[in-house]
Amino acid sequence: MRLPNSRKAREAGFAYIVLLPAIAYFLVYFFYPIVVELWASFFRGQPLIGQSEFAGFDNYRQALMDSRVRAAFGRTVVFATLGTVFTLVPALCLAAILSGPIKAATTIRAIIFFPYIISFVIVALMWKSLLDPYTGILNALLSYLDLPTQNWLSTPSTALPTIVAITVWKDIGYAMLIYIAAIQGIPKDLYEAAEVDGASPAQRFRRITIPLLMPTTLFLAVISTIGHLQDLSAPYLLTGGGPAEATRLYALHVYEAAFLELNIGYASALSFLMFVAILVITFLQFRFLNREVVY
Amino acid sequence: MKLANRLSRCIAVALCLYGVGGAARAETLKVYWNAGHAYQAYADVIKKFEADHPGWTVEWGRFQWPDLRTKLVADLSVGNAPDLVAEPGGWVPEFGLQGMITPLNDFVAKDGKEMGYPQDWQDFSVERNTIDGKYYGIQLHLTCAALVYNVDMLKEAGFDKPPANWQEFREVAIATSKRGRFGFAPNQVATYYTPWIYQNGGALYDAAVKKVAFDSPQSAQAIQFVADLIHKDKAAPLPVAGADYEGPQKLFTAGRAAMILTGPWDVSPIKTGNPKLNWDVAPSLTEKQQATMAGGVSLFIPKTAKHPAEAWDLLKRFVALDTELAASLPNGMTMPRKSWAADPKVKADPVLGKFSQCLPYAVDSAAKLALTGKNAVVQDLFKTAVQDILYNDRPAQEVLSDYAARANAALANK
């Protein structure tokens, strides 16, 4: 039955009125800062807080030519890739195991999920204490086992992997829960039919579970990648970007340009470049992962 | 219609009530402070200020320095400036040059004689807060780093007195190192390496040629000396990377390090962390000259502060001699007033007296550099250079030359 146009218009109007607070919220807290940041990125100095002068595209040019920026971006891409892969793969395996008839599955899920709800400040303090090369439990344990102790966060080659491991430890529970919810949504008769056809559990997992979880994997991959690309708290709280810039991720570089160097215009340009990079990376993820998605 | 009338009356009454309430509404003075300096003496000052200003409340925000800076910059950008800000050194010229700080000359002209400013302040503490004859900040604490050592560990290794020069320092550091214990615990914060540079006759910045000087042979020798203590002599640990400066103090307090380089800010944590520790403060080392790093907190009033007069009143109370004495004696913090240094109680205090002795030869690495407006950029590059030398065990001269070139490029880039 078709609605008369006047009624349609009234309903649409009402819908917009109801949506207005949400739209206003997004405009004020998301769209407006992006516009301000874009505006600030064309100024040299301290737009918003002090003296500044119009710089055109100089900030962008400087950012693209800066070797420290390129290094920070490369490091961040590595961090995001490792963080996403090492979160999603174990999370999927854990979800598959804990979706089955396991004793105390609920308790184990809760334990694995628990780090996700802790503030990263507490996580950082805890891990810094555990990993302290001289007073930490982990090195004491290695020493007890007659194994060489490690400067986990103070060795340039191990600092970034250590930070990746800590973020994975924190995030894995969330990815696991999403996967469990998705696994529970897969029709049981598909597994039964496969079983009748003689498929082993590993084959059922590879041929049914993984393909049908692709929409979930796409969602988690996109969310996790964006989160890692924007991550400031991990390097800021754990290493301060050190040792010797080994964990100076892009967001930390931007933060220091803005808040320590008071170079607000340049930091805005850096932020906008990352915004564009995230758009491109997300587009690529949709482009390539979507091919595998079975809806 | 009736409903409309009632509504309009209600609104009118509400507005009247708001107006009356607004007239008597309490005013708030926003103060940004360092969390480690929330001494009882300052809490008492605030209490007294509120008692003397009925209807006023002091919102005493306490943060770690990096968080304070982040909050300050964010607040300035949205026009929500605090009324009074404590800063760790270097921010006053930096923000002052940007026109973000209220010059205090009018206030000083009115109250300076009574409060003793600037004549009762150590000259250097006035200089570091003055730009082109304008006072942009007032020094609250004046600190310097000295050699803090574990008396028992040195005695056990056969040393009755602390080292006085680099050679002696190295000998003591090696002799006091054993499994699970280090002779010296270096800091991961790059500023803590400047004393070695100054002692060797080097500098961080040369204002005459407007270039950095941390790539000079003297500076490179200094950083290499510390790197060798770590990598060659195994008498010092690699500092734990992080965002804080407490690592060495924690090792020292736990009895895991015989010597550290620190200032009065670590006195309270050492005393409370290990009351039985037998420790003392030694004068700074003398290599080519006796020198150390200067530091200390200053107070300033942002340009866009809503209550500058009240902020000044509170500032005066914070820097009063009585407050300085009340804050310094229990906490071991050194202060900028000459009359404080001359006070018998300060002279008699074993720790305070020793820390105040290094003030005359202390160097503020940010003083001249901050006037370039590039202090943060240069300090960041210096920090990265020092970490590159220490953590990657690379030759100091090579690394410092590389980073100095970048720092000079940043200084030349207006």
Interface residues (C-beta under 8 A of the other chain):
Chain A: Q46 L48 I49 G50 Q51 K128 D132 P133 Y134 T135 N151 L153 S154 T155 P156 A159 Y236 L237 L238 T239 G240 G242 P243 A244 E245 A246 T247 Y255 E256 A258 F259 L260 E261 L262 N263 I264
Chain B: R69 T70 V73 L76 S77 E94 Q98 G99 M100 G180 Q188 P237 L238 P239 V240 A241 G242 A243 K250 L251 A254 R256 A376 V377 D380 T384 Q387 D388 L390 Y391 N392
